[in-house]
Amino acid sequence: MTNIFTIKEVVNYSWEKVKKHLGFFILMFFIVFLISYTPEFINEFVIKEDELSVVGFLFYLVFWFLQILVSIGIVRVCLDIVYEKTEKPKIKNLFLNSNLFIKYLLTSILYSVFIFLFPGTILAFFILTFALKVNTIVYIIRIILCILGVAFLIFMIIYSVRLSFYPYFIVEGFGIVESLKNSYKITKKLVWSLVVLGFVLGLINLLGLLCLGVGLLVTVPISYIAMTYVYKKIKEANFNNSATPEIKSENSQA
């Protein structure tokens, strides 16, 4: 299991795919940027203060929907590229997955609650103890909460990695709980490898940022393709290419 992929293999593969579809990925990057920051621009320069409560909320709601829709679309397009189901990805395919919106949203909420609920609760209690008068009991509680905090931080890192591939299963047609379970299954004994990969991709994106931010046009797509490629490799290793819901290509969605 530990030899399913190497960092060099993943990065080289991702660079070749991004280079092949560079025009698409650059345009996709700008679309994601616009969807992410247009609400702030509108709020700052367009909407008057007395209109903020209604009009501003509607704008944020629309763009929030678009952000999630495009997030699903990015997963779909990357799967099409990695599974070689398309020779030329199209921007319109980023917006053709509204049928998955509710399922994707609910799974994301469930994922977030599971990952952040316990650490967040510990942090809240820890902060609360600072508002209390320091005494022996409070001091002991702080020590206990620190120990629990470290334990839950480790828990959060491990399970955030092990459940992180749920979007790919959602796009492939699996259910909410099934997607989380499958992600947990395929990442067994691979947490450290995936953490190292995440660290390397983070460094690559940092280099892209240092190149006046222009490098992100390449490094961010490399990260997308890298995670999709790793997903494909470890899923096939676990399921032995057994039958899974068919990934619809762009032609089947047109």
C-alpha positions in Angstrom: 0.0 0.0 0.0 2.8 2.4 0.8 4.3 2.2 -2.7 1.1 3.1 -4.6 2.5 6.5 -5.6 5.7 8.6 -5.2 5.9 12.4 -4.9 8.0 12.7 -8.0 5.6 10.6 -10.0 2.6 12.6 -8.9 4.2 16.0 -9.5 5.6 15.0 -13.0 2.3 13.6 -14.1 0.4 16.6 -12.9 2.7 19.0 -14.6 2.3 17.2 -17.9 -1.5 17.3 -17.7 -1.6 21.0 -16.7 0.9 21.8 -19.5 -1.4 20.0 -22.0 -4.5 21.9 -20.8 -2.8 25.1 -19.7 -5.2 27.5 -21.5 -8.2 25.8 -19.8 -6.7 25.9 -16.3 -5.7 29.6 -16.6 -9.2 30.5 -17.6 -10.6 28.3 -14.8 -8.3 30.0 -12.3 -9.7 33.5 -13.3 -13.3 32.2 -13.1 -12.7 30.9 -9.6 -11.0 34.1 -8.6 -13.9 36.2 -9.9 -16.6 34.1 -8.2 -14.7 34.2 -4.9 -14.0 38.0 -4.8 -16.8 39.6 -6.8 -19.1 39.7 -3.7 -16.5 41.6 -1.7 -16.1 44.0 -4.6 -19.8 44.6 -4.9 -20.2 45.0 -1.2 -17.3 47.6 -1.1 -18.0 49.7 -4.2 -21.5 49.0 -5.5 -24.0 48.3 -2.7 -25.0 51.2 -0.5 -25.0 50.7 3.2 -28.8 50.7 3.6 -29.1 48.0 0.9 -26.6 45.7 2.4 -29.0 43.6 4.5 -31.1 42.5 1.5 -29.3 43.0 -1.8 -25.9 42.1 -0.3 -27.3 38.9 1.2 -28.7 37.9 -2.2 -25.4 38.5 -4.0 -23.5 36.5 -1.4 -26.1 33.7 -1.7 -25.8 33.5 -5.5 -22.0 33.5 -5.5 -21.9 31.1 -2.6 -24.0 28.7 -4.7 -21.6 29.3 -7.7 -18.5 28.6 -5.5 -19.9 25.2 -4.5 -21.0 24.4 -8.0 -17.6 25.2 -9.5 -15.9 23.2 -6.7 -17.9 20.2 -7.9 -17.2 21.1 -11.5 -13.4 21.2 -10.8 -13.5 17.7 -9.4 -15.5 16.5 -12.4 -13.2 18.0 -14.9 -10.0 16.7 -13.1 -11.5 13.3 -13.1 -12.3 13.5 -16.8 -8.7 14.5 -17.4 -7.1 11.9 -15.2 -9.3 9.1 -16.5 -8.7 10.4 -20.0 -12.3 10.9 -20.8 -11.8 14.2 -22.5 -9.2 15.6 -25.0 -10.2 19.2 -24.5 -12.0 20.1 -21.2 -14.6 22.9 -21.5 -15.4 25.7 -19.1 -19.1 25.0 -19.3 -18.5 21.6 -17.6 -17.7 23.5 -14.4 -21.4 24.5 -14.2 -23.1 21.3 -15.2 -23.3 19.5 -11.8 -26.2 21.2 -10.0 -27.8 17.8 -9.4 -25.0 17.1 -7.0 -25.2 20.4 -5.1 -27.3 19.2 -2.1 -25.5 15.9 -1.7 -22.1 17.6 -1.9 -23.1 20.3 0.5 -24.5 17.9 3.1 -21.4 15.7 2.9 -19.2 18.7 3.3 -21.2 19.8 6.4 -21.0 16.3 7.9 -17.3 16.2 7.2 -16.7 19.6 8.8 -18.8 18.7 11.9 -17.0 15.4 12.4 -13.5 17.0 12.0 -14.0 20.3 13.9 -16.6 19.6 16.5 -14.5 18.0 19.2 -11.4 20.2 18.7 -13.6 23.3 18.7 -15.4 22.2 21.9 -12.0 21.7 23.6 -10.8 25.1 22.4 -14.0 26.8 23.7 -13.6 25.3 27.1 -9.9 26.2 27.2 -10.7 29.8 26.4 -13.4 29.8 29.0 -11.0 28.7 31.7 -9.0 31.9 31.1 -12.0 33.9 32.1 -12.1 32.2 35.5 -10.1 33.1 38.5 -6.9 31.0 38.5 -6.9 28.4 41.3 -5.7 24.8 41.6 -8.8 23.3 40.0 -8.8 25.7 37.1 -5.0 25.1 36.6 -5.6 21.3 36.5 -8.5 21.8 34.1 -6.2 23.8 31.8 -3.6 21.1 31.8 -6.2 18.5 31.0 -7.7 20.6 28.2 -4.2 21.2 26.7 -3.6 17.4 26.6 -7.0 16.8 25.1 -6.4 19.7 22.6 -3.2 18.1 21.4 -4.9 14.7 21.1 -7.8 16.1 19.1 -5.4 18.1 16.9 -3.8 14.9 15.9 -7.2 13.3 15.5 -8.3 16.3 13.3 -5.2 16.0 11.0 -5.5 12.2 10.6 -9.2 12.1 9.9 -9.2 15.3 7.7 -6.8 13.4 5.5 -8.6 10.1 5.6 -11.9 11.6 4.7 -10.6 14.2 2.2 -11.4 12.2 -0.9 -15.2 12.3 -0.4 -15.8 14.9 -3.2 -14.5 12.4 -5.8 -16.8 9.7 -4.6 -19.7 12.1 -4.6 -19.0 13.1 -8.2 -18.7 9.4 -9.1 -22.2 8.8 -7.9 -21.8 7.4 -4.4 -24.0 8.4 -1.5 -23.1 10.7 1.4 -22.1 8.2 4.1 -20.7 5.8 1.5 -18.4 8.5 0.1 -17.0 9.2 3.5 -16.6 5.5 4.3 -14.8 4.9 1.0 -12.4 7.8 1.5 -11.6 6.4 4.9 -11.1 2.9 3.4 -8.7 3.8 0.6 -6.5 6.1 2.7 -5.7 3.3 5.2 -1.9 3.3 6.0 -1.4 6.3 3.7 -1.9 9.2 6.1 1.8 10.1 6.3 2.3 9.8 2.6 -0.7 12.1 1.9 0.5 14.6 4.6 3.9 14.7 2.9 2.3 15.2 -0.5 0.1 18.0 0.9 3.2 19.6 2.3 5.1 19.4 -1.0 2.1 20.8 -2.9 1.9 23.6 -0.4 5.6 24.4 -1.0 4.9 24.4 -4.8 2.0 26.8 -4.4 4.2 29.0 -2.1 6.7 29.2 -4.9 3.9 30.1 -7.3 2.8 32.9 -4.9 6.4 34.2 -4.6 6.5 34.6 -8.4 4.3 37.7 -8.0 1.3 35.4 -7.7 1.5 34.6 -11.4 2.9 31.1 -10.7 -0.4 30.2 -9.0 -1.9 30.0 -12.5 0.1 26.8 -12.9 0.7 25.5 -9.3 -2.9 25.5 -8.2 -4.0 23.3 -11.2 -1.0 21.1 -10.5 -2.4 20.6 -7.0 -5.9 19.8 -8.4 -4.6 17.2 -10.8 -2.2 15.7 -8.3 -4.9 14.9 -5.7 -7.1 13.5 -8.4 -4.4 11.3 -9.8 -3.6 10.0 -6.2 -7.3 9.4 -5.7 -7.4 7.3 -8.9 -4.3 5.3 -7.9 -5.3 4.5 -4.4 -8.9 3.8 -5.3 -7.8 1.3 -7.9 -5.4 -0.3 -5.5 -8.2 -0.8 -2.9 -11.1 -1.7 -5.2 -9.0 -3.7 -7.7 -10.7 -2.0 -10.5 -14.0 -3.5 -9.5 -17.2 -2.0 -10.8 -18.0 1.5 -9.5 -20.5 4.1 -10.6 -19.5 5.4 -14.0 -17.9 8.8 -14.2 -19.9 10.8 -16.8 -17.7 12.4 -19.3 -18.3 15.9 -20.7 -20.0 14.4 -23.8 -22.6 12.6 -21.7 -23.4 15.8 -19.9 -23.7 18.0 -22.9 
